[in-house]
Amino acid sequence: MATALRHPTAVTAGADVRLRPVGLDGARITGGFWHARQAANRDVSIPDGLRRLHESGVLENFRVVATGEGEARGPVFADSDVYKWLEAAAWEYARQPDEQLLADQLDVTRIVAAAQQPDGYLDTVVQLRRGRRYGDPAHDHELYCAGHLFQAAVAQHRGTGRTELLDVAVRLADHLVREFGPDGRPYVEGHPVVEMGLVELYRETGERSYLDLAARFVDERGHGLLHEQDSQLDLTYFSDRLPVRQTTSPEGHAVRAVYLAAGAADVAAEAGDEELVDALAVQFEGMARAKQYVTGGLGARWEGEAFGDPYELPPDRAYAETCAAIGAAQWAWRMLLATGEARYADQIERLLLDAMLPGVSLRGDEFFYVNTLHLRADASADTERSAANGRRPWFDVACCPPNVMRTVASVAAYAATESADGLQLHQYLTGDLRGGGVAVHVETGYPFDGRIDVTVNEARDGARLTLRIPAWADGATLDGREVEAGGYATVDRRLRSGDRVELRLPMAVRLTRADERVDAVRGSVAIERGPLVYALEQVDQADGVVLDDLRLPERPRIEEVPGPGLVEGDVALRFAAIQIGHGAEPDREVSATAVPYFEWANRGVGPMRVWIPRA
């Protein structure tokens, strides 16, 4: 075993960041909301994911390469699903060691290693189906798969202390440096993620050429390299229309765009590139202001799985891919480390609870690829990804399920950071957090209950404890004194072992008005309570209530009532609404009930809506 469980984003000592991650052994979830989600991930999602990798033939591709017998199965990027599963298993093992879980990931690692070529190259589908390395940079995903392998290898080393997958990753990374480093040819990959993987591999091994190559990949975008391959390519789709430093808002394929930005933030941190950090901050703000759904979801268009134009956010056609939410949370985390600004921690909270978590069933056995904000009655399940099908056990393009698995397994990593001043708490969960000379235990019923009780177990003399006050939490108090929402508050006394700190976040219900520039929901409101966005789901309404005909009165009286019990402590919201009549049928008042958006479609799939028109 490794002597310390390093963080999934373990910045180096020389990184130019304001906050530093605590190690995985510095963030442990011990109960409450996220503990239950991690239990479902461990007991159901991860074991079932391994079975699906076998059944789909994706894992078999590695054996086919090693033996020379058989044909490739799955899409060209199929290897990445194996790597994300390996990463999930590694972080889960770090969270709670288990010999079977270790044996499973080492078995998969051996299968992967057997397919690697003598010069380090590894991509099974390209080897079996394409026959030419790096022949189609826009579409073949070779570096995308490599990036996920690098992330998995680092996770396995940090989580288990084993080096088997790390050895594979180093051989492949050295191959990439020879191909595309200072003496190699310029290259732009159609799907970013290798940038994040290379930087993390640099952090783990100290090999500077990996960081330099990641920086080169970031800076080579936006200069027409993909058009040299094919002048008909839509460069916007590939996040290659403009250089990263000139982009003011992410565009094109949403997952590619946010993965690229996250990788660029990694490069900026390790290279001390403040200009790049500033450019990424402009991009993030452009996205949050005009291209992000109220749930945090990203991607307005099914066509190209893409960001749309500013304020193009139709709820019923929302794509809001689960992977995009995860990639945006990774980007927000890196921006939080670089800047120390609370708005990025607020984003992480929204992205995890309201954009990523709806992508997996509460049992952990089914997934949404697309996260709509409005499903109409009698909607047609016209594609595999349509929400009208409900969540699915797996997909032909299976990027989302193992992405959820690795995120849930490592979600404690987002909870806290440390600095020379002390410990900062960003996400509220029940568990033990340690860093910056401070160790605390947190007890909370969050995200349903705004009471966060912190017990100080250890405190270095002069160390400080700082807590995030979400932007929505007007009237919040820390140890009885009111603190300003939208920033951080520091405990204003010397910390001693045994001290109790009480943070109280008001969980008042809020009606969030749609921006007038979003045509599809002009005049509508969404209901929020605390960090959660709520939705009307047909299963909670009385017979005869038609969701598409509901209107919200100007001053609704909203009552908190017990939720459906799908999650311990959940809270539902009940209020009087107006149902619009048609023809001779008059308008009438009906009772409506809303539940947290992430809970929807766990009791069957039916009509649902987040945005409600005003009466």
Steps between C-alpha positions, in 0.01 A plus 500: 500500500605859440598689813245775430182504297563793270218703352365440146637847418828498692661829395878516535680702765589760240149541354365854492175447692336674792351185647634146506307173508510295815600138446235234463588400853410859594141471377285208614123474469366308798122537474210693358395580146821438305586192706180338373586596142849352539356179641277457193797574278713239675239229538321535167649741245862388501441123500231535235730723295765228488241250382386740228857551379529124454158460336545790259827361368685819588732318738534212256659742250818498706517120488440507125797733453719283722407172326438624147172309488168680456360839403446828682166568665355832608572858396847629422537644852393180676830461689417810704204325665739239639735767628225698674380181667857434618516850643170450682621170647825661615335789681244267652778272625672803652176591674443150638758230419361168383703210365247401235483854369879510483514162327242614242690813405834320486345236275371772264840670519672181384260474207576862405877461535507195274370709209767769519739511207880481548544873432231592756210561261161380623158543342315179428232617259741700287743207499227255399275707277683803365843355430673837506618688808405866536350498151176677594566740790150645488317172550722215620523605868845348552615775736160513667537134594860565607390781730251278679765230532735752663231606747420139585868413547553792737186403693618142534842607622360752748215279614673163527875561480524264202704596194379256234272745320736789564771310313266465199415870517863611515589291196211652305578854617864460398380384160281812468792725593706340224216542251374847591755659733758764407644286220166358386224623272226746601177323589150595611282221638131517421397423860698662781579327830861399442600839637360424846645150488850615407511764771388252764760252378762775529386562857535133579834430331673839487569455129497857363454395137144391580407849623674659201307277260169587668584869465583449134168326436313790667682768301478322164121519496333770295769531232349297218677166547178301468417682177828380358352152536153588369398850397132409543522431872293718734777636722247635752389144578859405587572812713754591234353816345697734729812463714420419862631836616265688266183303571248697706239226543522124445340389174436191296488149648443568869705216647797573277487870588494457878763224497727730300445786743570275799822379341601857420439593865731216606770627264454856626537393863819304447655753257407805708311644202278773647399622154354160421316486835347841425390384154339188648318711759348706216394178327343358814304817564379506139375145541335555838327819390353394168553131422415309818167360606361577845589141595862565405454286190704584189419445135186644341515305175460133419671585172868462577432456874579868501476829678257720312511873453480723807163457673402211273379278783180314407397278793320233297788461253775531758784258441685574825718191471603345830865499390484876436395561860789289624751674274373842610537400866860401426556839337332687787717315752818605322379859485422488872854388575646770275289792623350410837168648383183361655302519175685195373414299811138608455519367146644167614209460740241568229677285242528200732156512658281633221682410177708185562295319766181484289708297256494191724211322666492497878552124489810555290396262222376733223617823337391801303729611220279804429341701783189675372328771704156426355341174391157539349209258530511231231857597404648270239804293600655557159862423589685292757600820682150648521384558855165351400674162527591569860851431618679217320729230642767579238544669162661416168704815567565432867704802606258622769458197732869448589546877513234515772667207678841666522346832611284355776789285627721810536235762587657568841791653312288811435418559866802685633831669427793618707734797498765648724213664691309182577208290372223611264166316476328526161244218478292394797482132585525279805859394542853568620711772337862583568750751362687820570561404859129446575299179532121506533198274500187628323145386570219617274174405331603704196381549226154491661595651835709816529646420842870424475666409832879490505705353785867594511715196574840661450620855437850632451560826684387783275333278241163618373179328396315656205157397370325575171177698520304417182376791291139395564540496882392850599468519879756227568664503843833368624503447877202731524640795305358579160740444212484617141380263233711435193842473663684350793474557873777425748448389859597810697664338799802291581426138421542236769438128502138433596366832368159496335430715199144551381420607146134560423393538138137613455321257270231742391316413181596725208323571173766551235384706205615407154717751321281690253743413221425128535201492266390147586430578869430873496256579779566171678660419836692210644464400864814461709559419863851518638737350244229296327294570191148353516281343233137409461467130429170345392517217754460750786188672363136418550297339221403751237791736558675571168851637546514675164187699594619620842567865577649641819314784676682829548543446874477126562495366852751215494492248782781263589378144540673161537648380174426168334760331721733408216787659692521532877368836615379617161265797487219558251321828429122536470310800367179606327527538124266596221419240236403666174178374348454433129187569294200512731703369792567778754827569678513339840718499808689178571759387753847439357801331656865546401793274591876544462587475131762229558226270637286504188443181297585273792137385527444442131526758226225749420439868439732738684586867488741737675386836358141599585323784316353775716123543502 
